[in-house]
């Protein structure tokens, strides 16, 4: 075949096939020729038979009755190739299945059949077009597949070329694949370039993501639209433009006159909620209710640690919906609702109500914390104006709210940290989409990386993913990395760590809410207290551990999404690791543990005092009491067992255990032996729902109990009985409170002076140099210091001189107090003689608590930064 002359110039031999005779005869006696042809082009061929030097030629013709003379080679199954001027026909032979575009139709008269070229150069790159009369005798402009006879080529992976006797076939994409028509080039056509370069386009068949989006033959599943079904039928894609630039309804997104509404969620298209505004209202109602409960608990000085534990657990569960695990639909719906705790705006499906592109929504999420912080800043200036011009405050009182607002700003980033980190990391969540060809078993891929959430091409110039990278890097630096670094800079420095521990010891006594009772750490509490106030003094840094846990799980959920089994295993490993740390350190300071924290602190102080007395040669005989579970009475054991499950550390441990169990269930759903709708499948689904429901019920029980005990302190709940400190209201910069006679009832009974003195006898351990060697374990470190060295060490403490001056001032106040006590006793005796009942509580010194020891005429300091208002 001469491509220049466009004709055959020689004959090719048809040789014997596998040694069989060329001459064959049917059972009826009709002779026929059976031979093996070399590779020839598709299309009509003349046949010449030579017998004994005599030749006869049969011209390749096709009669009107369908009778074929000559030879018409065609491609066998799994191969494709067309004869010249072939058009793409559908299932019906005489129907055009690919009408020309407007631009191609304008070029149909440019084709020169004699020269086999276009007269106009601009038409060379366009598909060829010809007039065609279809079965209905309609004249249509139909696309021409090729202007030359072609060799047969294997169908691209992911496509099907089934043998059809009615019409010539082109590759058809199978389920899960999409067929692209790419401009002819060596890069696009690969090994078929030499035999397809006469076409304007060659085929590329690539996997869809997700697999279910493509039904085959370039048809999208319900709710999907666009090339490779990359988009959802949201408000942005309900209309498309025709060849004339007119906006017309997208046929894939309309069913008659009713719009099909879907939105993208976790990389897939999900149906839009029937009433998205109702979801917004429900979320606002839930936020208001939660805020109200938090406010009540805060005013009652109840630790909000249980809220933090609950939110962390629900955020972990919500992340599981982003995995590729085939969860049952009821569990996926539950995860979607729980994603509200991740501040996931996708739950409201904004694409279903507005024309909102993904990149715009992404930017909106990233600036949302900045908008919240701007609101806090505006509130700050509004309060400044109110304080100055309405309340007539002066000096520092005008800015008294500043520290609290700073604490609010820190907490806003804390709760949105997980959502912001996932959103920033999503831009870098790119992977190669691969799918196994069901016919050949080979992996089919275009080799490009795609962004998992949007199917945008990654790291190619001009792609939307590349345009978002600078913003994503900024978000990672500011939020994902910057916030933990800031928290570490607040919590880890020595002076800040000392203040955190001292403040927590005060909090364990239900103190420190005013500047008088918290002279050293009051401002520190207002600004940074939200970062450490859930935890015991020795674990003041635990917020950093929680942040690292959130970051680890978020990173695993995104970066390993392509392999669901490996992803779930990594999540289980991460949660288990942090569970081990939780069990070991028991960091949370629940209400029921406050007294234990104080007792441990008092034991440490007493041990320090004993060590000093021992080094001075004074005999010490102090008996330590240890309460063993085996020595308790039966009622005490029952009370201890019940209170164990209301302990915040127990709650955290149980919820982490439930997270691990649910992830293991997810791994079981990945098993190929588990068939959907089977008994085992339904049983596992029910077990998962039961575990989630019981964990949520347990969490709500603990939260509700804390609220009830806070609102109704006289209600006796022995299983959650907690340490009751002093009923101290929050202080402000400009107010001073009379603390004389301030007490708090325990079971409606007034605490005795002895009980108050016992609760207030606390010393911040890290203030004492000897305790700094013990790594905050609460136990005295073994030292080889002599008495003189120890006294010298204490005297060199930076706050020693200040404490000595306080001792001198205290001595004068003690004398005044003794005088007042004698007067009060005399007045009480006088009142008793007249049958009057009157109690005198005495004066309370508002300064720091000091404990001193007399050695002859010498008074030595046993503690420096002492935190209680009671004189001991």
KOLSEZA-590879 format. One record per residue (C-alpha): x, y, z negated. Coordinates in steps of 0.1 Angstrom, whole numbers, padded with zeros to 4 digits, always signed. Each point is the difference from the previous one (the first is absolute). Example, Ala and Ser with C-alpha at 12.3 -4.5 7.8 and 13.67 -1.06 7.14 Angstrom:
% residues 2
+0123-0045-0078+0014+0034+0007
END
This chain:
% residues 872
+0000+0000+0000+0015+0033+0011-0010+0028-0023+0009+0026+0025-0020-0015+0028-0027-0011-0024-0003-0034+0017+0014-0035-0001+0029-0006+0023+0008-0036-0006-0015-0033-0008+0007-0019-0032+0001-0038-0004-0026-0019-0019+0020-0030-0014-0010-0033-0015-0012+0002-0036+0018-0025-0023+0008-0022+0029-0037-0005+0010-0008-0001+0037-0012+0033+0014-0027-0017+0020-0028-0011-0023-0035-0014+0007-0032+0003-0020-0021-0031-0008-0024+0011+0028+0029-0001+0024+0004+0038+0004+0037+0008+0002+0016+0029-0018+0035+0013-0007+0015-0001-0035+0033+0019-0004+0020+0022-0023+0002+0037+0010+0029+0022-0011-0009+0032-0020-0021+0021+0023-0020+0032-0004-0037+0000-0008-0022+0007+0030-0010-0015+0033+0026-0022+0018+0000-0015+0035+0006-0037+0001+0018-0018+0029+0001-0038+0001+0026-0016+0022-0005-0036+0011+0023-0017+0025+0012+0033+0013-0035+0013+0005-0011+0030-0021-0034+0013-0010-0006+0032-0020-0029+0009-0022-0004+0037-0006-0009+0011-0035-0036+0012+0002-0029+0001-0023-0034-0002+0017-0032+0017-0011-0013-0033-0012+0030-0003-0024+0018-0026+0022+0038+0004-0002+0024-0008+0028+0037-0001-0006+0015+0003-0034-0009+0023-0029+0024-0005-0029-0012+0011-0034+0015+0001-0035-0006-0029-0024-0012+0005-0036+0022+0021-0023+0014+0018+0031-0012+0030+0019+0006+0017+0034-0022+0016+0027-0002+0003+0037+0004+0034+0016-0028+0025-0004-0017-0021-0026-0024+0017-0024-0008-0010-0035-0032-0019+0000-0019-0011-0030-0019-0033-0007-0021+0008+0030+0021-0003+0032-0014+0031+0018+0000+0024-0029+0027+0026-0008+0012-0002-0036+0024+0030+0001-0014+0031+0016+0025+0026+0010+0007+0031-0021-0008+0034+0014+0037+0006+0009+0004-0034+0017-0032+0005+0020+0013+0032+0014+0030-0019+0014-0018-0029+0017+0001+0018+0033+0037+0006-0004+0008-0037+0006+0015-0008+0034-0009-0036+0008+0025-0002+0029+0030+0014-0019-0012-0015-0033+0008+0032-0018-0017+0031-0013+0000+0032+0021+0000+0021-0031+0029-0004-0024-0020+0009-0031-0021-0031+0005+0029-0025-0002-0002-0002-0038-0037-0005-0001-0019-0032+0003-0011-0008+0035-0037+0004+0008-0023-0012+0028-0036+0000+0009-0019-0031-0008-0035-0012+0006-0011-0021-0029-0026-0027-0004-0027+0026-0004+0011+0017+0033+0012+0030-0020+0030+0018+0013+0025+0004-0029+0036+0011-0003+0018-0031-0013+0036-0002-0012+0024-0020+0022+0022-0023-0020+0028-0003+0026+0009+0010+0035+0022-0031+0006-0002-0037-0004+0016-0010-0032+0018-0029-0016-0016-0017-0029+0013+0011-0034-0007-0015-0035-0026+0018-0019+0014+0022-0028-0002-0014-0035-0033+0007-0017-0019+0000+0033-0019-0027+0018+0000-0007+0038-0025-0029+0003-0004-0015+0035-0033+0012+0016-0011-0012+0034-0023+0030+0006+0025+0029-0002+0036+0008-0006+0008+0007-0037+0022+0025-0017+0013-0005-0036-0028+0004-0026+0010+0008-0036-0010-0026-0025-0016+0006-0034+0024+0021-0022+0018+0015+0030-0003+0030+0023+0011+0003+0036+0018+0032+0010+0006+0012+0036+0035+0014-0002+0017+0021+0028+0023-0022+0020+0036+0001-0012+0027-0026-0010-0007+0008-0037-0037-0006+0003-0002-0029+0024+0032-0019-0012+0007-0031+0021-0031+0005+0022+0012+0034+0012+0015-0013+0033-0032-0017+0010-0024+0026-0013+0018+0033+0009-0024+0005+0029-0028+0005-0025-0007+0033-0017-0003-0018-0034+0011-0031-0017-0016-0017-0031+0011+0001-0036-0020-0021-0025+0005+0008-0036-0016-0010-0033-0027+0021-0017+0002+0011-0036-0021-0013-0016-0004-0032+0020-0038+0002-0004-0003+0033+0018+0004-0014+0035-0025-0026+0012+0019-0007+0033-0002+0014+0035+0008+0035-0013-0033+0000-0020-0001+0015-0036-0018-0015-0029-0030+0018-0015+0011+0033-0015+0034+0002+0018+0008+0021+0031+0029+0013+0021+0030-0017+0015+0010-0031-0019-0030+0008-0022+0022+0023-0020-0028+0023-0011-0033-0002-0019-0034+0013+0010+0002+0030-0023-0010+0036+0007+0032+0006+0018-0006-0027+0026-0037+0000+0006+0005+0019+0033+0025-0004+0028+0008+0020+0031-0007-0012+0035+0021+0006+0031-0016+0035+0004+0009+0010-0036-0036-0002-0012-0008-0013-0035-0021-0032+0002-0010-0025-0027+0025-0027-0006-0017-0032+0011+0018-0020-0027-0013+0022-0027-0036+0002+0009-0028-0026-0001-0026+0017+0021-0007+0033-0017+0014-0011-0034+0036+0008-0008+0022-0028-0013+0019+0014-0030+0032-0016-0012+0031+0014-0018+0036-0012-0005+0006-0016-0034+0032-0019-0008+0009-0003+0037-0034-0014+0011-0033+0015+0010-0027-0002-0026-0037+0011+0002-0007+0035-0012-0020+0003-0032-0037+0007+0007+0002+0030-0023+0035+0013-0006-0012+0030-0020-0016-0024-0026+0034-0015-0005+0015+0034-0005-0027+0008-0026+0006-0033-0018+0037+0006-0001-0005+0035-0014-0024-0014-0026+0025-0026-0010+0027+0026-0003-0021+0022-0022-0010-0029-0022+0036-0011-0004+0011+0035-0007-0026+0004-0026+0010-0032-0018+0037+0010+0002-0009+0034-0015-0019-0015-0029+0029-0024-0007+0025+0028+0002-0020+0022-0024-0002-0030-0024+0038-0005+0004-0005-0035+0014+0028-0011+0023-0009+0000+0037+0025-0028+0006-0028-0024+0007-0012+0022+0029+0035+0000+0014+0002-0038-0003-0033-0004+0017+0007+0023+0029+0034-0017+0006-0017-0034+0002-0028+0012+0023+0025+0016+0023+0019-0033+0003-0032-0018+0009-0009+0027+0026+0034-0005+0017-0009-0037+0007-0026+0011+0026+0029+0013+0021+0015-0035+0003-0006-0023+0030-0014-0026-0023-0034-0013+0012-0019+0010-0031-0038-0007+0000-0020+0030+0009-0015+0005-0034+0035+0002-0015+0011+0025+0027-0030+0022-0008+0009-0001-0037+0036+0010+0008-0012+0028+0022-0021+0015-0029+0029-0004-0024+0022+0020+0024-0018+0031-0014+0025-0003-0028+0028+0004+0025-0016+0033+0011-0006-0016+0034-0021+0024+0020-0006-0028+0026-0027-0013-0023-0021+0029+0011+0007-0006+0037+0005+0036+0010+0004-0011+0037-0036-0010+0000-0012+0035-0008+0026+0022+0017+0023-0001+0030+0031-0007-0020+0032-0014+0016+0022-0023-0021+0029+0024+0000-0022+0028-0013-0014-0023-0027+0036-0011-0009+0011+0036-0004-0031+0008-0021+0009-0028-0024+0035+0012-0004-0009+0036-0008-0029-0010-0023+0022+0000-0032+0014+0034+0011-0036+0013+0002-0007-0013-0034+0031+0016-0014-0010+0032+0017-0033-0002-0018+0018-0004-0033+0022+0030+0008-0031+0021+0008-0016-0012-0032+0031+0011-0018-0002+0036+0013-0038+0001-0006+0006-0009-0037+0027+0026-0003-0024+0026+0012-0027-0012-0024+0023-0002-0029+0014+0035+0006-0031+0020+0010-0029-0020-0014+0013-0015-0032+0025+0028-0006+0029-0023-0008+0035+0014-0002+0036-0013+0005+0005-0037+0002-0037-0006-0007-0008+0010+0036+0019-0029+0013-0010-0025-0026-0016-0023+0025+0031-0004+0022+0014-0031-0016-0033-0019+0002-0005+0009+0037+0036-0013+0007-0010-0032-0016-0031-0002+0022+0022+0005+0031+0023-0028-0010-0029-0024-0005-0015+0009+0034+0031-0013+0017+0001-0030-0023-0034-0013+0011+0005+0008+0037+0035-0013+0001-0009-0035+0013-0023+0014+0028+0025+0026+0010+0029-0025+0001-0020-0024+0021-0011+0027+0024+0036+0012+0005+0014-0035+0004-0028-0008+0025+0018+0020+0027+0031-0023-0003-0021-0032-0001+0009-0011+0035+0004-0035+0014+0001-0020+0032-0034-0015+0009+0004-0036+0010-0025-0027+0009+0004-0036+0011-0013-0007+0035-0025-0029-0004+0010-0014+0034+0038+0000-0002+0006+0003-0038+0024+0029+0006-0001+0032-0019-0014+0029+0020+0012+0036-0008+0010+0031+0018+0029+0004-0024-0012+0034-0013-0007+0009-0036-0034+0013-0008-0013+0018-0031-0022-0025-0018-0028+0024-0009-0005+0017+0034+0018-0021+0026+0021+0030+0010+0033-0008+0016+0028+0006-0025+0033+0019+0005-0007+0010+0036+0003+0036+0010-0033+0018+0001-0020-0026-0020-0022+0012-0028+0019-0022-0024+0032+0019+0007-0018+0033-0005-0011-0011-0035+0034-0012-0011+0013+0034-0013-0032+0005-0021+0003-0036-0013+0036+0005-0010-0010+0032-0018-0028-0019-0018+0024-0028-0010+0026+0025-0013-0026+0021-0019-0025-0026-0012+0014-0035+0001+0036+0008-0011-0003+0035-0013-0027-0006-0026+0017-0030-0017+0033+0020+0000-0018+0029-0016-0016-0023-0026+0034-0015-0008+0015+0035-0004-0028+0008-0025+0002-0032-0020+0036-0013+0000+0021+0030-0012+0011-0005-0036-0018+0030-0014-0032-0007+0019+0001-0036-0010+0003+0010-0037-0030+0023+0004-0021-0027+0016+0007-0025-0028-0006+0025-0027-0032+0011+0016-0012-0036+0002+0007-0005-0037-0022+0030-0006-0026-0014+0023+0000-0032-0019-0011+0020-0031-0026+0018+0021+0020+0032-0004+0019+0024+0022-0030+0017+0017+0009+0034-0015+0032+0019+0000+0001+0000-0039+0000-0038-0001+0022-0004+0030+0025+0028-0001+0027-0017+0021-0020-0018+0027-0033+0019+0004+0008+0016+0034+0017-0032+0011-0032-0019-0007-0022+0024+0019+0023+0000+0031+0012-0036+0001-0021-0019-0025-0020-0017+0028+0032-0018+0011+0007-0018-0033-0029+0002-0024-0013-0035+0009+0031-0017-0013+0018-0008-0032+0029+0023-0010+0026-0026+0011-0016-0003+0035-0005+0037+0007+0015-0005+0035-0025-0027+0011-0017+0023+0025+0031-0005+0023-0005-0038-0002-0037+0004+0011+0010+0024+0028+0025-0025+0013-0026-0028-0002-0024+0021+0021+0027+0008+0025+0011-0037+0003-0035-0013+0006-0009+0028+0025+0032-0007+0020-0006-0037+0001-0036+0004+0010+0010+0021+0030+0033-0013+0012-0009-0037-0001-0035+0004+0014+0008-0020+0031+0006-0032-0020-0028-0003-0025+0014-0031-0018+0034+0015-0006-0017+0033-0010-0022-0016-0026+0030-0020-0014+0020+0032-0004-0029+0017-0018-0003-0029-0024+0038+0002-0006-0001+0037-0007-0030-0002-0024+0015-0029-0018+0033+0018-0005-0017+0030-0015-0022-0023-0021+0031-0014-0016+0012+0034-0009-0035+0009-0014+0000-0031-0023+0036+0007-0012-0003+0037-0008-0038+0004-0009+0003+0037+0008-0036+0012-0005-0009+0016-0033-0037-0008-0005-0021+0014-0027+0002-0031-0021+0039+0000+0002+0005+0035-0013+0003-0011-0036+0025-0027+0010+0021+0025+0019+0000+0022-0031+0009-0029-0023+0029-0009+0022+0012+0035+0000-0003+0003-0038+0018-0033-0005+0028+0014+0022+0002+0032-0020+0000-0019-0033+0028-0023+0013+0020+0031+0009-0005+0014-0034+0009-0033-0017+0032-0001+0020+0010+0035-0012-0008-0010-0036+0019-0032+0004+0031+0018+0013-0002+0023-0030+0000-0030-0023-0036+0003-0011-0018-0033-0005-0031-0004+0022-0027-0025-0006-0027+0003+0026-0022-0029+0009-0011-0002+0036-0033-0016+0007-0006-0019+0032-0035-0011+0009+0000-0033+0017-0029-0013+0018+0001-0032-0019-0003+0018-0033-0031+0020+0010-0034-0009-0012-0025-0014+0025-0018+0033+0004+0033+0018+0006+0010-0025+0026-0033+0004+0018+0003+0038-0001+0036-0002+0013-0010-0023+0028-0029+0022+0011+0020+0032-0002+0027-0017+0021-0023+0001+0031-0007+0037-0005+0037+0008-0001+0011+0021+0030+0030-0022+0006-0022-0031+0000-0023+0018+0025+0029+0008+0023+0013-0036-0003-0034-0015+0008-0006+0023+0030+0034-0007+0014-0007-0037-0004-0033+0004+0019+0019+0019+0028+0024-0030+0004-0029-0025+0000-0019+0020+0027+0031+0002+0021+0004-0038-0003-0036-0004+0012+0009+0022+0030+0029-0024+0008-0025-0029-0001-0023+0018+0024+0030+0001+0024+0001-0038+0001-0008-0015+0034-0017-0029-0018-0026+0023-0015-0029+0003+0025-0023+0030-0001-0035-0008-0014+0013-0033-0014-0008-0010-0036+0036+0006-0010+0000+0034+0016-0032+0011-0017+0012-0014-0034+0032+0020+0003-0019+0031+0010-0022-0003-0030+0029-0006-0024+0017+0032+0014-0032+0020-0006-0004-0015-0035+0036+0009-0010-0004+0036+0013-0034+0004-0017+0012-0014-0034+0031+0022+0001-0021+0031+0007-0025-0010-0027+0028-0004-0025+0015+0034+0009-0033+0017-0003-0006-0016-0034+0033+0014-0013-0007+0034+0014-0036+0001-0013+0011-0011-0034+0026+0027-0002-0026+0026+0009-0025-0013-0025+0025+0000-0028+0011+0035+0010-0035+0015+0001-0013-0019-0030+0029-0003-0024-0023-0012-0028-0010-0030+0020+0019-0030-0015+0016-0021+0028+0025-0021-0019+0014-0016+0032+0011+0034+0013+0008+0017-0033+0027+0024+0006+0023+0023-0019-0019+0032-0010+0023+0030-0003-0008+0036-0006-0029+0017+0017+0020+0027+0016-0014+0022+0028+0021+0012+0029+0018+0032-0007+0003+0031+0022+0028+0025+0002-0019+0027-0018-0019-0019-0027+0012-0010-0034-0018-0025-0021-0003-0005-0037+0011-0035-0006-0006+0001-0038-0022-0029-0009+0000-0015+0035-0009-0037-0002-0015-0026+0021-0024-0027-0013+0005-0037+0005-0033-0017-0001-0015+0032-0013+0023+0000-0030+0024+0028-0009+0037-0011+0003+0019+0003-0032+0031+0022-0004+0020-0032-0002-0013-0012+0034+0006+0034+0016+0035+0001-0014+0007-0035+0013-0011+0009+0035+0019+0033+0001+0033-0015-0012+0015-0004+0034+0034+0011+0014+0009+0002+0037+0026-0027+0002+0021+0014+0029+0006+0032-0020+0023-0019-0024+0035-0007+0014+0002-0034-0015-0032-0011+0018+0014+0010+0034+0023-0030-0001-0030-0024-0003-0013+0006+0036-0034+0010-0015-0007-0035-0013-0012+0013-0033+0027-0018-0019+0032+0014-0015+0031-0007+0020+0028-0017-0017+0028+0026-0007+0033+0001-0019-0004+0036-0011+0011+0009-0035-0021+0021-0023+0020+0031+0008-0001-0007+0037-0038-0005-0001-0005+0032-0019+0023+0018+0024-0020-0014+0030-0033+0011-0015+0014+0035-0008+0012+0004+0036-0034-0005+0014-0010+0031+0020-0032+0005-0020+0015-0007-0034+0004+0036-0010-0035+0008+0011-0013-0029-0022+0021+0012-0030-0017+0034+0003-0033-0017+0002+0008-0019-0032+0007+0033-0018-0032+0015+0012-0018-0032-0009+0013+0001-0036-0017+0034-0005-0032-0013+0015+0001-0031-0022+0002+0022-0031-0030+0020+0013-0019-0032+0007+0007-0014-0035-0014+0032-0015-0031-0002+0022-0005-0037-0010+0002+0009-0037-0025+0028+0005-0022-0024+0020+0002-0027-0027-0009+0026-0027-0029+0012+0021-0011-0036+0005+0000-0007-0037-0020+0031-0006-0025-0011+0027-0003-0034-0015-0010+0014-0034-0029+0017+0017-0010-0032+0019+0011+0014+0033+0016-0021+0026+0028+0017+0020+0030-0014+0018+0031+0019+0008+0021-0011+0029+0029+0024-0006+0019+0019+0026+0016-0017+0030+0034+0012+0013-0002+0005+0038+0037-0005+0006+0020-0031+0008+0000-0030-0023+0033-0005-0019+0011-0028-0023+0029+0008-0024+0020-0020-0024+0015+0013-0033+0036-0010-0009+0007+0019-0032+0002+0036+0010+0004-0008+0037-0030-0002+0025+0007-0019+0032-0021+0000+0032-0014-0034+0011-0017+0012+0031+0000+0031+0022-0028+0005+0025-0029-0010-0023-0034+0002+0014-0028+0000-0026-0017+0028-0018-0001-0018-0034+0025+0007-0027+0016-0032-0013
END
